[in-house]
Amino acid sequence: MNSLYIPFLWELLFVLATIVFPKDTFYLFLVFYLGLLYYFYFLYKQFSFRKLYKNLGRIVTFWIPVLLTFIGMYLANYVRLHVFPEIFDITRDGTVSIIYHNDLFPTLLYALMMIVLKPVAEELFFRKAMIKFGSKKKVFAFTLLSLILCALSRAHGLLGIAEWMLMALPVTIAYVATRNIYISLMAHVLFEFFDNIYSVVYTIVRIFNR
């Protein structure tokens, strides 16, 4: 766990910054994810394009778990958007809004951040680096910690934390069950693409039609 002191401190600074500078969340998230990627990709070599490429040719052991994880994320998102509002006051869930200007460059940067940087950074930190395997108690403790810290990066209120723990649950289960970070990573990237591409394209079309 020694290698995680810096990422833990990085997240703490990030969470505090989103509270102090709520209007600058877009750049804060961007810097947060870039910092995690630099730390875990360049310094700790937690990701390999060669290993990812090898996984892409495995239908049963890779793409089927990816599909199941994607479905799990879709269902979790449905519950967050359509079930929770019927039960709770969702207008005050404590989720941190990512605010950016509706101009071309910020929109493209937002798409890159949400579809690529965010899922890869979160999987390398909150799943691969944080979840340690051993006894069942150890796995459970680190898995719960990863869910909480992942949710804290997206929400400050209790309801928001519960919502984002739910959102992180499918990829967490996928990683714990398979111990293959490329499965949860690919499912996460595909879901973020599915979840964001419509609004990104719509915003770009609207920009060009001003």
Disulfide bonds with the S-S distance in Angstrom:
none
